[in-house]
Amino acid sequence: MSTAESPLEPDAMGQVETGGVAMHPIDQKRMESLLAAERRTLEMIASGASLTDILEDLCSTIDAQSPDIISTVLLMDPDGKRLWPGAGPRVPSGYTEAIAPVTIGPCIGSCGTAAFRKEPVFVSDIASDPLWAVYRDVALSHGLRAAWSQPLLSRSHEVLGTFCMYYVEPGSPSAADLQLIEGAANIVVIAIEGERSQAALKEAFEEIRQSEARLRKIIDTIPTIAWCGRPDGTKEFFNQRWHDYTGLSPEEAHGWGWKVAIHPDDLEKLADKWFAFVDCGEAGEVEARVRRFDGQYRWFLFRAEPLRDDRGNIVNWYGTDTDIEDRKQAEEKLRQDEMELRQITDAIAQTIMVLEPDGTAVYANQSMLDFSGLTMEAVMAPDFRTRFFHPEDVERLRDERRQALSIGLAFENEQRARRKDGPYRWFLIQYKPLRNEQGQILRWYATGTDIEDRKQAEERMRSENLALREEVDRASMFEEIVGSSEALHTVLRQVARVAPMDSTVLILGETGTGKELIARAIHKRSNRAARAFIRVNCAAIPPSLLASELFGHEKGAFTGATGRRLGRFESANGGTIFLDEIGDLPAETQIALLRVLQESEFERVGSSQPISVDVRVVAATNRDLRAAVCCGHIS
């Protein structure tokens, strides 16, 4: 037996030493044939030839080198325990049938042992070598005497099979034989791994094909339109739902053909948006109308998302088109309802505001804007309340309003709101919350009702009641004028003539002659008889307080002014004021009185805001005013 543990290497002269015997140089013709066989094997692999055909062709090429060579390839069974004949055009058929399959083991012929050891095994004489004890008789009966086996090892050192060369005469391999068998084994390994790669590639392609088919089926089944685009924005795929919806074939929709399905009014906007997405490489969405196969257009939401490779380059665009026609119709209906509701609220004379849960304004009706002269933006500004409501009311109601909003129950308060031309008017502000199904406040609705006239009527009523109470305290408030003298009749005739007029009246007379009764008579015979008659004794009021008494004062106007007070002129608005002892009126008060007589307006002490009044003035004095003026006693 002759067994090689490793391939033999030629020396510098191209010879190989084995057991001290010089081998012949490597046969150049065999090397050329081996290289040709390798090229042909690669060509057959590339052309898709079967592994059996490749191996048969290789063995035929090796056998052609010498009539004594019988080459064969045994392939590893998937169980890793047996070898099966893979090729051997010159191997006797009876021998192949007798030994197949070859068990892998340490003493199972040359091939079984080589596969077991994973190294070459060379048997120079089968008749005497113990490795062939199992198959010796079969081999000898078919004329086989020498067997050289090379294990076929993959890159990962996995045994793929063996390559064997049989000889009809005993003998050991030469250097050329070693080169031939090793080269042939390498080619067989290339063929096996190539076939495996081709099979794996086919299997991968088939798996990809099946996966793509499943994916396309899923994409065609999902209840939305889906598509795929190239990096330049052209479309290369639409799912079946898109084709069913539009009625366009894949050929018609390919590239930019899909644009024919877009509404002409929306096409430019959609194209601009789509190119913007492509240019910036960012995901986006846009709405447009798409034509259905029957010609009807419906609104769709287009969403696009880029797919990038490991370097960040866009490989494809993927997108979906979602039918939003029902949503658009609902939005349009909502807009119309909102517009109608706004028209209704704008037509209401009351001021209406919509507030956030924290009280911030988000909307005001037209009545509110017309009254305030503010824009919607100004109404929604943070400083709106301080600009619109009276500062005293803002301060007075700040904590009360904040607490009421936090409690979440309907409430109301009275505040003065500034009209666009400057004056403040009293409003009743009523707040009502809007809640969702969970009871959370979504909005506050605040309505404002102008109660300025009511407030003034109440103030007049209070003033008149006060005056009446003062007069009730005084006897003879309603006593009649009694007398029959000609002088009295003359006076009463004068009263009858002057009473219907609305002019200012001056009554002159000595103390105790009934000047106030004449003033009351003028009032009762006038058109103001149903309104207040306010009496002021100018001589009985300290000069420093007379202006406040007549015209009223604001809070803090002077020491002790703890609140606003209406003056007698304001209390007499619509009625008559009787200024008794007018001759004792201080000069500074005379100026304010002159303004009332000429302009019918005055200002409260401590205020620069003019107040208009409609008051008839009846004055009385026991002094000779003309003489006093001439003497300089009256300014």
NULUM-63719 format. One record per residue (C-alpha): residue number from 0; x, y, z. Coordinates in Angstrom, 3 decimals. Example, Ala and Ser with C-alpha at 12.3 -4.5 7.8 and 13.67 -1.06 7.14 Angstrom:
<atoms>
 num        X        Y        Z
   0   12.300   -4.500    7.800
   1   13.670   -1.060    7.140
</atoms>
This chain:
<atoms>
 num        X        Y        Z
   0    0.000    0.000    0.000
   1    1.189    3.490   -0.793
   2   -0.559    6.352    1.005
   3    0.288   10.097    0.520
   4   -0.409   12.397    3.476
   5   -0.073   15.560    1.352
   6    0.319   16.545   -2.319
   7    3.871   16.174   -3.641
   8    5.716   19.339   -4.667
   9    8.196   19.467   -7.627
  10   11.766   20.555   -6.988
  11   13.552   23.426   -8.698
  12   14.319   21.257  -11.750
  13   10.647   20.412  -12.227
  14   11.087   16.929  -10.724
  15    9.485   15.310   -7.717
  16   11.359   13.055   -5.319
  17    9.393   10.057   -3.956
  18   11.201    7.449   -1.956
  19   14.454    8.551   -3.524
  20   13.109    7.938   -7.045
  21   13.181   10.863   -9.480
  22    9.755   11.496  -11.074
  23    9.250   12.724  -14.629
  24    8.441   16.495  -15.175
  25    4.774   17.495  -15.185
  26    3.274   16.666  -18.511
  27    2.580   19.954  -20.326
  28   -0.160   18.404  -22.429
  29   -2.020   17.201  -19.342
  30   -1.807   20.672  -17.821
  31   -3.243   22.253  -20.945
  32   -6.039   19.677  -20.998
  33   -6.720   20.332  -17.328
  34   -6.942   24.082  -17.907
  35   -9.196   23.509  -20.881
  36  -11.398   21.263  -18.756
  37  -11.635   23.958  -16.101
  38  -12.650   26.581  -18.671
  39  -15.230   24.243  -20.175
  40  -16.599   23.455  -16.736
  41  -17.004   27.149  -15.989
  42  -18.698   27.662  -19.354
  43  -21.093   24.788  -18.685
  44  -21.888   26.190  -15.226
  45  -22.563   29.591  -16.738
  46  -24.781   28.063  -19.436
  47  -26.860   26.278  -16.801
  48  -25.746   22.699  -17.595
  49  -26.620   20.024  -15.073
  50  -24.019   18.796  -12.578
  51  -24.138   15.261  -14.043
  52  -23.353   16.564  -17.541
  53  -20.510   18.709  -16.194
  54  -18.979   15.832  -14.229
  55  -19.365   13.359  -17.132
  56  -17.649   15.839  -19.440
  57  -14.814   16.368  -16.957
  58  -14.246   12.614  -16.466
  59  -14.209   12.087  -20.235
  60  -11.557   14.818  -20.542
  61   -9.405   13.169  -17.811
  62   -9.840    9.671  -19.281
  63   -8.683   10.979  -22.640
  64   -5.219   11.626  -21.204
  65   -4.367    7.873  -21.136
  66   -6.111    4.615  -22.028
  67   -5.155    3.286  -18.591
  68   -7.079    5.959  -16.666
  69  -10.637    5.310  -15.469
  70  -11.889    8.392  -13.577
  71  -15.020    8.633  -11.438
  72  -16.723   11.084   -9.088
  73  -18.552    9.999   -5.948
  74  -20.856   12.565   -4.296
  75  -21.669   12.863   -0.615
  76  -25.162   11.834    0.421
  77  -27.078   14.516    2.372
  78  -26.840   12.271    5.445
  79  -23.030   12.689    5.363
  80  -22.459    8.902    5.748
  81  -22.456    7.547    2.191
  82  -21.046    8.258   -1.260
  83  -23.031    7.836   -4.429
  84  -21.642    7.575   -7.981
  85  -21.934   10.980   -9.665
  86  -19.999   10.407  -12.908
  87  -17.691    7.819  -14.481
  88  -18.200    7.206  -18.191
  89  -15.537    4.441  -18.329
  90  -16.244    2.753  -14.994
  91  -17.737   -0.719  -15.553
  92  -21.481   -0.611  -14.803
  93  -21.375   -3.816  -12.821
  94  -18.713   -2.406  -10.536
  95  -20.725    0.769   -9.905
  96  -23.843   -1.218   -9.092
  97  -21.900   -3.514   -6.761
  98  -20.254   -0.845   -4.609
  99  -23.000    1.849   -4.514
 100  -23.436    3.394   -2.114
 101  -19.934    3.503   -0.615
 102  -19.902    3.745    3.157
 103  -17.566    6.347    4.598
 104  -15.051    4.755    6.966
 105  -11.347    4.237    7.740
 106  -11.018    0.966    5.769
 107  -13.696    1.206    3.103
 108  -11.695    1.348   -0.110
 109   -9.794    4.359   -1.326
 110  -12.859    6.634   -1.720
 111  -14.511    5.837    1.624
 112  -11.192    6.228    3.437
 113  -10.275    9.518    1.663
 114  -13.677   10.988    2.532
 115  -13.267    9.812    6.103
 116   -9.696   11.143    6.482
 117  -10.286   14.293    4.358
 118   -6.942   13.655    2.673
 119   -5.697   11.858   -0.475
 120   -5.346    8.071   -0.433
 121   -3.236    6.262   -3.001
 122   -3.433    2.427   -3.268
 123   -0.833    1.005   -5.664
 124   -2.198   -2.573   -5.602
 125   -5.788   -3.346   -4.637
 126   -5.033   -7.070   -4.430
 127   -2.771   -6.652   -1.401
 128   -3.995   -3.464    0.279
 129   -6.130   -4.024    3.441
 130   -8.132   -0.847    2.733
 131   -9.820   -2.791   -0.069
 132  -10.844   -5.807    1.987
 133  -14.538   -4.939    1.535
 134  -14.537   -4.243   -2.225
 135  -11.383   -6.170   -3.303
 136  -13.097   -9.028   -5.098
 137  -15.505   -6.735   -6.896
 138  -12.652   -4.490   -8.063
 139  -10.424   -7.324   -9.226
 140  -13.318   -8.984  -11.026
 141  -13.729   -5.851  -13.113
 142   -9.999   -5.525  -13.874
 143   -9.180   -2.739  -11.442
 144   -5.744   -3.002   -9.707
 145   -4.764    0.522   -8.512
 146   -6.909    3.276   -7.001
 147   -5.978    6.905   -6.249
 148   -8.613    9.000   -4.379
 149   -8.718   12.768   -3.689
 150  -11.335   14.111   -1.182
 151  -13.507   16.944   -2.519
 152  -13.439   19.663    0.161
 153  -15.379   22.911    0.122
 154  -14.022   26.266    1.277
 155  -15.460   25.518    4.704
 156  -13.650   22.097    4.680
 157  -16.925   20.234    4.188
 158  -16.571   16.861    2.377
 159  -18.510   17.074   -0.895
 160  -17.386   13.652   -2.183
 161  -14.272   12.088   -3.739
 162  -12.542   12.057   -7.125
 163  -10.970    8.655   -7.983
 164   -8.762    7.359  -10.763
 165   -8.513    3.587  -11.291
 166   -5.773    1.763  -13.196
 167   -5.778   -1.771  -14.714
 168   -2.188   -2.361  -13.568
 169   -0.665   -1.828  -10.115
 170    1.332    1.374   -9.777
 171    2.041    4.536   -7.799
 172    1.122    8.077   -8.996
 173    3.718   10.218  -10.662
 174    4.035   13.956  -10.098
 175    1.995   14.506  -13.241
 176   -0.634   12.072  -11.949
 177   -0.779   13.935   -8.622
 178   -1.127   17.248  -10.430
 179   -3.841   15.799  -12.628
 180   -5.907   14.263   -9.864
 181   -5.590   17.338   -7.616
 182   -6.497   19.701  -10.453
 183   -9.425   17.518  -11.497
 184  -10.668   17.419   -7.888
 185  -10.552   21.221   -7.716
 186  -12.571   21.454  -10.903
 187  -15.136   19.021   -9.481
 188  -15.391   21.165   -6.345
 189  -15.952   24.232   -8.550
 190  -18.663   22.362  -10.447
 191  -20.398   21.139   -7.280
 192  -20.283   24.532   -5.586
 193  -21.316   26.206   -8.821
 194  -24.274   23.862   -9.076
 195  -25.082   24.537   -5.456
 196  -24.834   28.294   -6.055
 197  -27.027   28.004   -9.114
 198  -29.541   25.939   -7.162
 199  -29.402   28.354   -4.243
 200  -29.746   31.270   -6.635
 201  -32.696   29.644   -8.368
 202  -34.222   28.873   -5.014
 203  -33.656   32.466   -3.886
 204  -35.099   33.793   -7.144
 205  -38.067   31.518   -6.795
 206  -38.554   32.571   -3.201
 207  -38.281   36.223   -4.225
 208  -40.712   35.616   -7.075
 209  -43.167   33.915   -4.775
 210  -42.670   36.601   -2.116
 211  -43.194   39.312   -4.717
 212  -46.303   37.542   -5.960
 213  -47.644   37.310   -2.403
 214  -46.733   40.937   -1.762
 215  -48.415   42.057   -4.971
 216  -51.483   40.074   -4.076
 217  -51.531   41.753   -0.664
 218  -51.002   45.189   -2.221
 219  -53.720   44.488   -4.790
 220  -56.075   43.385   -1.994
 221  -55.608   46.170    0.549
 222  -58.540   48.636    0.545
 223  -56.509   51.587   -0.709
 224  -54.620   52.666   -3.800
 225  -50.864   52.047   -3.619
 226  -48.058   52.850   -6.023
 227  -44.290   52.888   -6.470
 228  -42.217   55.588   -8.154
 229  -38.649   55.999   -9.313
 230  -36.237   58.511   -7.755
 231  -36.969   60.968  -10.608
 232  -40.687   60.961   -9.761
 233  -41.980   58.789  -12.604
 234  -44.345   55.981  -11.570
 235  -43.466   52.356  -12.325
 236  -46.180   50.453  -10.496
 237  -49.799   50.862   -9.391
 238  -51.754   48.216   -7.539
 239  -54.801   46.616   -9.056
 240  -57.216   48.830   -7.140
 241  -55.749   51.882   -8.863
 242  -56.209   50.320  -12.297
 243  -59.728   49.183  -11.377
 244  -60.612   52.664  -10.119
 245  -59.197   54.687  -13.012
 246  -59.756   52.151  -15.785
 247  -56.184   52.760  -17.004
 248  -53.932   49.865  -17.948
 249  -50.376   49.549  -16.553
 250  -49.022   50.684  -19.918
 251  -51.248   53.775  -19.949
 252  -50.387   54.703  -16.339
 253  -46.639   54.044  -16.627
 254  -44.194   56.964  -16.271
 255  -46.271   60.163  -16.350
 256  -49.320   58.627  -17.978
 257  -51.169   58.624  -14.653
 258  -51.625   62.407  -14.923
 259  -54.572   61.968  -17.292
 260  -56.614   60.730  -14.307
 261  -56.089   63.947  -12.311
 262  -58.645   66.769  -12.434
 263  -57.290   69.560  -14.704
 264  -57.821   72.165  -11.973
 265  -55.722   70.130   -9.508
 266  -52.997   68.823  -11.824
 267  -50.629   71.798  -11.594
 268  -50.858   71.950   -7.815
 269  -50.319   68.188   -7.513
 270  -47.366   68.208   -9.928
 271  -45.717   71.144   -8.125
 272  -46.113   69.404   -4.776
 273  -44.842   66.090   -6.138
 274  -41.732   67.691   -7.682
 275  -41.144   69.523   -4.400
 276  -41.184   66.178   -2.547
 277  -38.786   64.676   -5.094
 278  -36.408   67.672   -4.941
 279  -36.200   67.824   -1.147
 280  -36.409   64.064   -0.628
 281  -38.893   64.411    2.202
 282  -42.217   62.677    2.747
 283  -45.351   64.709    2.110
 284  -49.014   64.701    1.207
 285  -51.357   66.651   -1.063
 286  -55.042   66.549   -1.982
 287  -56.404   66.304   -5.534
 288  -59.383   64.937   -7.439
 289  -58.971   61.660   -9.376
 290  -61.190   60.588  -12.267
 291  -62.988   57.309  -11.804
 292  -63.420   54.890  -14.730
 293  -66.980   56.195  -15.223
 294  -65.794   59.815  -15.492
 295  -66.708   60.956  -11.978
 296  -64.066   62.804   -9.947
 297  -63.519   62.134   -6.259
 298  -61.128   63.740   -3.767
 299  -58.048   61.736   -2.743
 300  -55.255   62.325   -0.236
 301  -51.862   61.496   -1.826
 302  -49.138   60.424    0.619
 303  -45.543   59.796   -0.514
 304  -42.614   58.313    1.441
 305  -39.027   57.805    0.149
 306  -37.105   54.515    0.519
 307  -33.356   55.077    0.987
 308  -30.332   52.772    0.735
 309  -27.544   52.497    3.309
 310  -25.883   55.632    1.915
 311  -29.054   57.689    2.163
 312  -29.804   57.757   -1.560
 313  -33.442   57.452   -2.562
 314  -34.074   54.086   -4.221
 315  -37.826   54.369   -4.697
 316  -40.874   56.369   -3.709
 317  -43.836   54.576   -2.184
 318  -47.231   56.114   -1.761
 319  -50.916   55.625   -1.103
 320  -53.974   57.452   -2.411
 321  -56.866   57.507    0.066
 322  -60.397   58.392   -0.980
 323  -61.464   61.394    1.134
 324  -64.513   62.441   -0.876
 325  -66.897   61.738    2.006
 326  -64.634   63.636    4.384
 327  -64.411   66.590    1.993
 328  -68.189   66.644    1.632
 329  -68.553   66.490    5.409
 330  -66.028   69.322    5.760
 331  -67.903   71.372    3.162
 332  -71.196   70.706    4.933
 333  -69.537   71.697    8.203
 334  -68.198   74.901    6.619
 335  -71.626   75.732    5.256
 336  -73.233   75.032    8.628
 337  -70.573   77.118   10.341
 338  -71.080   79.944    7.836
 339  -74.826   79.789    8.361
 340  -74.342   79.743   12.125
 341  -72.002   82.729   11.891
 342  -74.516   84.595    9.777
 343  -77.152   83.872   12.392
 344  -74.921   84.984   15.251
 345  -73.856   88.070   13.308
 346  -77.505   88.984   12.813
 347  -78.210   88.832   16.553
 348  -78.223   92.255   18.176
 349  -76.523   90.927   21.287
 350  -72.757   90.736   21.424
 351  -71.593   87.118   21.343
 352  -68.133   85.731   22.069
 353  -66.700   82.202   22.040
 354  -64.011   81.511   24.633
 355  -61.463   78.774   25.318
 356  -61.927   76.814   28.570
 357  -59.496   79.252   30.241
 358  -61.529   82.266   29.062
 359  -59.348   83.319   26.119
 360  -61.436   84.730   23.249
 361  -61.438   82.819   19.950
 362  -64.406   84.380   18.127
 363  -66.724   87.383   18.266
 364  -69.879   88.040   16.269
 365  -70.378   91.104   14.066
 366  -72.380   92.953   16.704
 367  -69.407   92.698   19.025
 368  -66.997   93.961   16.358
 369  -69.331   96.801   15.353
 370  -69.820   97.938   18.943
 371  -66.157   97.772   19.952
 372  -64.659   98.884   16.634
 373  -62.039   96.132   17.076
 374  -60.865   93.545   14.567
 375  -61.184   89.819   15.167
 376  -57.427   89.666   15.773
 377  -57.677   92.374   18.421
 378  -60.550   90.536   20.127
 379  -58.401   87.386   20.337
 380  -55.383   89.308   21.692
 381  -54.367   88.694   25.334
 382  -55.019   92.324   26.343
 383  -58.568   92.390   24.942
 384  -60.373   92.631   28.306
 385  -58.292   95.543   29.539
 386  -58.882   97.377   26.248
 387  -62.604   96.724   26.047
 388  -63.972   96.689   29.593
 389  -63.798   99.467   32.168
 390  -60.591   99.147   34.241
 391  -62.568   99.266   37.490
 392  -64.753   96.354   36.349
 393  -61.779   94.325   35.121
 394  -60.138   94.693   38.510
 395  -63.383   94.144   40.404
 396  -64.350   90.968   38.531
 397  -60.925   89.411   37.871
 398  -60.927   86.891   40.720
 399  -64.675   86.323   40.553
 400  -64.524   85.528   36.822
 401  -61.476   83.258   37.171
 402  -63.131   81.286   39.954
 403  -66.416   80.966   38.034
 404  -64.577   79.663   34.948
 405  -62.746   77.079   37.050
 406  -65.989   75.861   38.643
 407  -67.516   75.342   35.198
 408  -71.094   76.398   35.954
 409  -73.057   79.052   34.075
 410  -72.689   82.519   35.597
 411  -73.196   86.188   34.806
 412  -71.933   89.618   35.796
 413  -72.396   93.262   34.887
 414  -69.567   95.237   33.313
 415  -69.042   98.470   31.465
 416  -67.855   98.002   27.882
 417  -66.198  100.727   25.836
 418  -68.012  101.698   22.673
 419  -65.873  102.449   19.612
 420  -66.520  106.208   19.948
 421  -65.304  106.269   23.544
 422  -68.237  106.130   26.045
 423  -68.711  103.133   28.321
 424  -72.066  101.360   28.480
 425  -73.275   98.810   30.983
 426  -73.671   95.198   29.766
 427  -75.047   92.050   31.345
 428  -72.517   89.321   30.430
 429  -73.900   85.762   30.649
 430  -71.517   82.787   30.417
 431  -72.600   79.257   29.481
 432  -70.252   76.251   29.041
 433  -70.250   73.716   26.165
 434  -69.184   70.228   27.283
 435  -68.257   66.995   25.504
 436  -69.646   63.565   26.295
 437  -67.121   63.157   29.122
 438  -68.241   66.408   30.722
 439  -65.106   68.327   29.825
 440  -65.575   71.977   28.880
 441  -64.814   72.584   25.198
 442  -65.930   76.209   24.911
 443  -67.562   79.031   26.816
 444  -70.262   81.092   25.102
 445  -70.633   84.629   26.428
 446  -73.513   86.907   25.430
 447  -73.652   90.606   26.226
 448  -76.922   92.492   26.647
 449  -76.818   96.306   26.691
 450  -78.417   97.407   29.980
 451  -77.217  101.005   29.958
 452  -80.759  102.395   29.692
 453  -81.919  100.127   32.466
 454  -78.973  101.135   34.645
 455  -79.656  104.805   34.018
 456  -83.364  104.300   34.746
 457  -82.445  102.510   37.945
 458  -80.037  105.291   38.857
 459  -82.654  107.910   38.105
 460  -85.164  105.977   40.124
 461  -82.761  105.832   43.021
 462  -82.047  109.556   42.694
 463  -85.701  110.431   42.416
 464  -86.535  108.216   45.348
 465  -83.783  109.900   47.275
 466  -85.113  113.299   46.331
 467  -88.631  112.239   47.166
 468  -87.532  110.917   50.489
 469  -85.788  114.207   51.148
 470  -88.893  116.118   50.174
 471  -91.150  113.840   52.198
 472  -89.083  114.853   55.163
 473  -89.988  118.368   54.367
 474  -93.573  119.357   54.886
 475  -95.596  121.150   52.281
 476  -93.933  119.249   49.439
 477  -97.206  119.115   47.578
 478  -99.042  121.978   49.220
 479 -101.129  124.109   46.884
 480 -100.792  127.825   46.265
 481 -103.780  129.491   47.837
 482 -104.757  133.111   47.190
 483 -107.078  135.369   45.155
 484 -105.244  138.653   44.885
 485 -104.697  140.225   41.500
 486 -100.919  140.108   42.025
 487 -101.034  136.339   42.663
 488 -103.254  135.824   39.624
 489 -100.743  137.747   37.535
 490  -97.940  135.493   38.742
 491  -99.945  132.344   38.047
 492 -100.756  133.552   34.532
 493  -97.046  134.013   33.993
 494  -96.486  130.493   35.305
 495  -99.058  129.136   32.868
 496  -97.338  130.863   29.961
 497  -93.770  129.850   30.830
 498  -94.416  126.294   32.074
 499  -94.944  124.577   28.645
 500  -91.733  126.118   27.345
 501  -88.424  124.410   28.084
 502  -86.533  127.610   28.803
 503  -84.583  128.424   31.952
 504  -86.648  130.441   34.518
 505  -85.434  132.871   37.205
 506  -87.837  133.543   40.091
 507  -87.259  136.712   42.121
 508  -88.858  137.472   45.479
 509  -88.310  138.145   49.101
 510  -87.691  135.331   51.507
 511  -90.960  133.584   52.412
 512  -92.928  134.714   49.379
 513  -93.235  131.126   48.005
 514  -90.578  131.047   45.273
 515  -90.259  127.239   45.567
 516  -94.038  126.818   45.199
 517  -93.876  128.794   41.969
 518  -91.005  126.566   40.773
 519  -93.059  123.432   41.550
 520  -96.033  124.897   39.756
 521  -93.887  125.507   36.669
 522  -92.667  121.908   36.817
 523  -96.142  120.410   37.260
 524  -97.521  122.388   34.332
 525  -94.571  121.427   32.062
 526  -93.983  118.406   29.845
 527  -91.541  117.141   32.487
 528  -94.171  116.794   35.195
 529  -93.815  112.982   35.168
 530  -90.052  113.181   35.844
 531  -88.045  114.245   38.846
 532  -88.146  117.659   40.500
 533  -84.818  118.114   42.274
 534  -84.383  121.003   44.761
 535  -80.969  122.409   45.672
 536  -80.461  125.188   48.241
 537  -77.216  126.730   47.049
 538  -76.891  128.801   50.221
 539  -77.166  125.743   52.500
 540  -74.272  123.795   50.918
 541  -70.631  124.638   51.689
 542  -68.973  126.170   48.628
 543  -66.255  123.438   48.601
 544  -68.879  120.728   48.244
 545  -71.309  122.530   45.989
 546  -69.733  121.329   42.708
 547  -69.751  117.725   43.927
 548  -73.376  118.084   45.053
 549  -74.489  119.499   41.703
 550  -72.356  117.445   39.280
 551  -71.309  114.377   41.277
 552  -67.786  112.968   41.682
 553  -65.675  109.940   40.843
 554  -64.101  107.594   43.328
 555  -60.953  109.174   44.788
 556  -61.741  112.641   43.403
 557  -60.987  114.113   46.829
 558  -60.456  113.006   50.393
 559  -63.438  111.012   51.549
 560  -64.680  110.205   48.034
 561  -64.821  106.436   48.593
 562  -67.072  105.773   45.630
 563  -68.731  107.312   42.652
 564  -71.649  109.658   43.421
 565  -74.228  110.997   40.995
 566  -74.858  114.734   41.189
 567  -78.225  116.495   41.349
 568  -78.090  117.341   37.656
 569  -77.689  113.665   36.764
 570  -80.526  112.768   39.136
 571  -82.738  115.364   37.477
 572  -81.998  114.104   33.943
 573  -85.270  114.351   32.010
 574  -86.869  116.483   34.737
 575  -86.426  119.836   36.471
 576  -83.773  121.081   38.870
 577  -84.613  123.994   41.180
 578  -81.586  126.042   42.244
 579  -82.725  128.072   45.228
 580  -80.654  131.026   46.396
 581  -78.772  131.088   43.081
 582  -77.271  134.402   44.037
 583  -75.064  132.626   46.600
 584  -73.454  130.372   43.941
 585  -69.598  130.661   43.958
 586  -67.927  132.038   40.822
 587  -66.149  128.757   39.956
 588  -69.430  126.884   40.101
 589  -71.112  129.529   37.965
 590  -68.732  128.601   35.105
 591  -69.754  124.914   35.251
 592  -73.413  125.960   35.485
 593  -73.022  128.148   32.420
 594  -71.722  125.150   30.476
 595  -74.755  123.122   31.507
 596  -77.082  125.906   30.398
 597  -75.292  126.362   27.048
 598  -74.077  122.866   26.127
 599  -76.320  120.612   28.267
 600  -73.257  118.744   29.492
 601  -70.906  118.686   32.490
 602  -68.115  116.626   34.005
 603  -68.076  114.890   37.354
 604  -65.492  116.083   39.812
 605  -62.366  113.991   39.213
 606  -63.348  113.015   35.658
 607  -62.683  114.397   32.191
 608  -65.484  112.450   30.569
 609  -68.371  114.770   29.548
 610  -71.872  113.704   30.523
 611  -74.875  114.946   28.554
 612  -78.089  115.747   30.410
 613  -81.548  116.978   29.547
 614  -82.520  119.161   32.523
 615  -84.679  122.249   32.826
 616  -83.190  124.783   35.240
 617  -85.455  126.898   37.436
 618  -83.537  129.282   39.695
 619  -84.661  131.568   42.509
 620  -83.129  134.284   44.625
 621  -84.180  136.983   47.103
 622  -81.362  139.245   45.996
 623  -81.381  142.007   43.410
 624  -78.911  140.387   41.039
 625  -78.602  143.340   38.707
 626  -77.778  145.678   41.532
 627  -75.338  143.138   42.933
 628  -73.589  142.880   39.565
 629  -73.397  146.642   39.250
 630  -71.933  146.931   42.724
 631  -69.480  144.103   42.028
 632  -70.962  141.799   44.650
 633  -71.477  139.078   42.044
 634  -68.735  138.052   39.613
</atoms>
